[in-house]
Amino acid sequence: MNKSSLTENLQYGEQKPDIKLLFESNSTKEIRIVFRKGQLMKEHKTGFPITVEIFEGAIDFGVAGNISHLVKGDVVALPAGVPHDLHAMADSIVRLSLSKSDTVQRVKSVLEK
């Protein structure tokens, strides 16, 4: 059994979202991304499918030039290779499920661009 919390020990980055690996299962890596209102993850794409859950707050989620306003409880899935971006419209907690083959460092590198 793997256990973690989306709400314990929250850290908000001053300049960019905070990314934390919650745990790895046999098939996924579960990641928490904590955004302050106004923070952005610029357009990027993955080599593997992802699932994104808005646990708290509101995110404008851009895919191929179309923006979806996602709020608490919304979940989206994207196949590999689809360009997307995230813009926090409020302080937000996002759960990102990655393929076991993907890396947390790749997610962090998006913030370095």
C-alpha positions in Angstrom: 0.0 0.0 0.0 1.1 3.5 -0.8 -0.2 6.5 1.2 0.4 10.2 0.9 -1.5 13.5 1.2 -2.3 16.2 -1.2 -2.8 18.7 1.6 -0.1 18.0 4.2 3.1 20.1 4.1 2.1 22.3 1.3 4.8 24.6 -0.1 4.0 27.4 -2.4 6.9 28.5 -4.7 7.4 32.2 -4.9 8.3 32.3 -8.6 7.0 29.0 -9.9 4.8 26.1 -8.9 6.1 23.5 -6.4 6.3 19.9 -7.6 6.5 17.0 -5.3 6.5 13.2 -5.9 3.9 11.7 -3.6 4.6 8.1 -4.4 5.2 5.5 -7.1 2.9 2.5 -7.7 3.5 -0.4 -10.0 2.2 1.5 -12.9 2.2 5.3 -12.1 4.0 8.1 -10.4 1.7 10.4 -8.5 2.8 14.0 -8.3 1.4 17.1 -6.5 1.8 20.5 -8.2 1.0 23.5 -6.0 0.3 26.8 -7.8 -0.1 30.3 -6.5 -2.7 32.3 -8.4 -1.1 33.6 -11.7 1.7 30.9 -11.9 2.1 29.1 -15.2 3.5 25.9 -16.6 4.4 26.9 -20.2 3.3 24.7 -23.1 5.0 21.3 -23.1 4.2 17.7 -24.1 4.9 14.3 -22.7 6.1 11.1 -24.1 3.4 9.2 -22.2 -0.3 9.6 -21.4 -1.1 11.7 -18.3 -4.1 12.3 -16.1 -4.6 15.7 -14.4 -7.0 16.2 -11.4 -7.8 19.6 -10.0 -7.9 18.9 -6.3 -8.3 22.5 -5.2 -8.6 25.8 -7.0 -9.0 26.7 -10.7 -6.7 26.1 -13.7 -7.0 27.3 -17.3 -5.8 24.2 -19.2 -4.7 24.9 -22.7 -4.6 22.2 -25.4 -3.8 23.1 -29.0 -4.9 26.7 -28.5 -8.2 25.8 -26.8 -8.5 26.7 -23.1 -10.7 24.7 -20.7 -11.5 26.3 -17.3 -11.0 23.4 -14.8 -12.1 23.6 -11.2 -12.0 21.5 -8.1 -13.0 18.0 -8.9 -12.3 18.1 -12.7 -10.2 15.4 -14.2 -8.7 15.3 -17.7 -6.6 12.7 -19.5 -4.2 13.4 -22.4 -2.5 11.0 -24.7 1.2 11.3 -25.3 2.5 14.1 -27.5 -0.3 16.6 -27.0 1.0 20.2 -26.3 -0.6 21.7 -23.2 -0.2 24.4 -20.6 -1.6 25.2 -17.2 -2.3 28.7 -15.8 -3.5 29.0 -12.2 -6.6 31.3 -11.9 -6.5 30.8 -8.1 -4.2 29.1 -5.6 -4.5 25.5 -6.7 -3.4 21.9 -5.9 -3.1 19.6 -8.9 -2.6 15.9 -8.9 -0.7 14.6 -11.9 -0.5 10.9 -12.7 2.4 9.9 -14.9 3.4 6.7 -16.5 5.9 4.7 -14.5 8.2 5.2 -17.5 8.0 9.0 -17.3 10.2 11.1 -14.9 9.5 13.7 -12.2 12.6 15.6 -13.5 10.9 16.0 -16.9 8.0 17.7 -15.2 10.3 19.9 -13.2 12.2 20.8 -16.4 9.1 22.4 -17.8 9.4 25.2 -15.1 13.0 25.9 -16.2 12.0 26.9 -19.7 
